[in-house]
Amino acid sequence: MKRRIMIKYLTILIPFVFLYINSYSQTEEWIVPKEKKEVVSTFNFTDENIKSGESLYQKNCLSCHGNPTKGNFAPLQPSPGDPASEKFQNQSDGSMFYKITEGRVLMPQFKNILSEKERWEVVAFIRSFNKNYVQPALAKIDEFKGDAVNIEIIFDKENRQLIAKAIGTVKEKIEPVKKAEMVLFAKRYFGNMQIDESKRTNEEGMAFFRLPEELPGNDSGYVEFIVRLNESSFGDIQKTALIHAGLPKNMEKLTDQRAMWNITRKAPVWLLISYFGGVLFVWSFIVYILLQLYKLRKIGSEVTNNE
Amino acid sequence: MSEIKNEYIKLDKSAEQITTDLMRPVNLSIGFKAWMAFLIISLAVCIYAYTIQLNIGLGVTGLRDYVSWGMYIANFVFFVAASLIGMLIGAVLGLIGIKWITPLVRIAEIIAVAFAAVAGLVIISDMGRPERLPYVLMYGRIQSPILWDVTVVTTYLVMSLLLYFLPLIPDLAIGKDKLQGVPKIHKIIYNILSLNWVGSEEQIKIIHKSVRILLILIIPVAFAIHTVTSWLFAVTPRAGWDSTIFGPYFLSGAFVAGSAAVIIAMFFFQKNYKLKDYITDFHFDKMGKLLFLVSIVYFYFNLNEFLVPGYKLKQADAIHLQALFNGNWAKLFWATQIFGLILPLILLLFRKMRKAFPILIISIFVIAGAWLKRYIIVVPTQEHPYLPIQNVPDYFMGYTPTLIETAITAASIILVLIIITILSKFFPVIPIWETVHENKTDQKS
C-alpha cells in the first residue's frame, strides 16, 4: 500500500523535477555548440556595417535589450542584459551570432528574419562598444568561379510546387549552381515563414518546394515568396517574387460596415436618426416659439397703434 | 402680513404694493456697484492667469499624460449639475401644479442660465488650443459623446434663456414705468425686451402656450444634458467610471447641488433685496424638504455605486476603491460623503434646521461637497490606468492642481456670480405679473 502511494507520488513529482532542472538550465546558461563558437564573419566590420547594424538593432533588439551602455534593458526573466556589458563582450563572435540566429525562450529566432549578413552587422554594432575588440581573422571563402548568381522562381501550378533555379555565370557561360542549399520563405507581418524544408539544388540548379494547399495570400491571393541561397560561398543571395499561389484573404475590414468606431459618414443608422431626429425635434419647437414671440410683438404694436 | 394658504403664501397686499416691492431692488445701489467692482477686479486677475495658460499651454496646469482631466472637467460637471435645478423647480414642480414655487422659479432659472452658459467656457479652458474649437463641429464624429454634449448643453442654454425671458416679458412692461434712478439705457432695454406687451388675451395665450411647450420639452433635454455628461465617463471601461447607473447617479446628484444653490440664492435675495414677505421661512422649509428628498435619492445611488463594486472587488475596482476608502483619497472621500450628504440628511429631518439661516449653512456644506464629489469622480480613476505607468517622471503619477489652474476655475465661478448678479439686479428677481395674478385669483375664491 505504502509503496503504491510512493510510486504514485514519484510519478507525479518526477516530471516536475525535470521541468525545474530544464527551466533552471534555460535561465542560467546558454550553451553554444563548440563548432558554432568558432564561426567568424566573412567580412571586415566597417563603419558602414556598424551603422546598418545599429538601425537593425533599433528595429529588432532595442525593445528588450535597451540602449547599449545605458543598462535600460527590460526586466524579464531570463534577463536580456545590456549588450555593451562585459558578460556580452566576453563571448566569441560566433556565440553572439549563434544566439541571434537561434534564439531561446523570450529571445526570438532571427534566422528567418535577418539575413546572415544582417546578423553579422548586428554583431559588428554590439562590438563597436568594446574598445579592446579585435576582429578575428575572416572565414575563408571558397572562391566562386563565376561572376554572378541569379535565382529564377517558377510556379508550377499543376503540382502546386515552386521551382527555384539558381544560375551562375562562369567565364561568360551560364551554368547551374549545383548542390547548393536553398530555403523558401513566405513573407509575413513579422519576419518570414519557412515553407517546406530546405532543399539542395539538383544538377540543373533546381530545387522543388511543395506549397501547402491553403496558403493565405493577400486580398487577391498573391503571396510574396523569398528564396534564399544558403551558401555563404556565394555570398548573400536572395530573390523575392510576388506569385498568385495563395488563397485570397477576404477578411472584412473593421471599417467596412457602419459602426460606432467609424467615421461620421459610416455611423450607425440608428444613431444618425436619434441624434438628428432629436436635434430637429427640439429645435423645431425652439424656432416655433421664437416665431410666436415675433407674433406677440406684432399684436402689441397693433394694439398700441389702434389706441 | 401674510398667511399660509393652499400650500403657498397669500399676500395681504394690493397689486400696486406688490409691484413696488418687487421693483425696488432694481436699481444701481452702491452695494451693487461695490460688489460688481469686486467681482470684475477678481475676474481680471483670474483672466490674467488664463492668458498665461494661453501663451504657454496646458503645461502650466497639473494635468499630465495620465491624469488629463482635472479640476476643469470636475468643475464643468458641477456646473452642468447645478444648472439642472431650473428644470426641476420650473418644469417638474410647476407642471404638477405646486404653487409655492412661484417666487423661486426665476431664481432657479437664473441659476440654470448662469451655470449652463459658463459650463461651455469651462470646457474651452480645458483646451490647449481653444482656437480649434470649431473643429469639434467641422471634424467631430457623431458617435462621440463629446459632440452630443456640446449639442445638448447649447440646446439647454437656449431653452433656459427662453424660460427665463418669456415670463419676464409682462414684468418688463409693468416695470418700465416704475424704474427709478437708473440710466436711460436701462429703460430702453426694458422697452425693447418687453416686446410691445399690452397684456391682451392673445398675448397671454401665446406666453402660456410657449412656456408650457418649453416646460415639457426641457425635461428630456435636461435629462439628456446630464446623462450625456455622465456618459463622457461611463462609456469607458475604466474602474470608477465603468458603471451602468452613472446617468441617474449624476442626475440625482445634480438636483442636490442645484437645490442647495437655490437655497443660498434665496437667502441672499431675501436679505439684500428685502423680500421677507415673498421669500419666507415657509419657502425655506419647503426647499429643505426638497433638498432632503433629492439627497436621499442621491444617497441611494451612492450606495449602489460603491457597495456593489465594493462587494465584487474586481481587480481594477479594488485598487480604485481602496484609494477612495482607505488610501490617499480617503480623507476627501469620507469628508465629502459625511459633511456633504449624510449629516445634511440627518439635520434636514428637524424642522428647526430648515429655517433660513441653518439651512443656508447646510446648503453651503452640500454645495461644497457637491463640487468635491465631482473632483473625486473625475480624478482618482485616472491615477489607476489598466496598463502600468512607466517611463515617466514621478510627478506624472498623481495630480495636484496648480495655482493658475485654480485661478482659472475661480474665474468661471466669478463669471457665474456676475451673470446671476446682473440678471437679478437689472430685472425683477420674483415674477411680478404671476404673483399679482395668483394673489388676485386667490382673493376672488
Interface residues (C-beta under 8 A of the other chain):
Chain A: M260 W261 N262 I263 T264 A267 P268 L271 L272 Y275 G278 V279 V282 W283 F285 I286 Y288 I289 Q292 L293 K295 L296 R297 K298 I299 G300 S301 V303 T304
Chain B: G140 R141 I142 Q143 W148 T151 T155 V158 M159 L162 L166 I169 L195 N196 W197 V198 S200 E202 Q203 I206 I207 K209 S210 I213 L214 L217 V221 A224
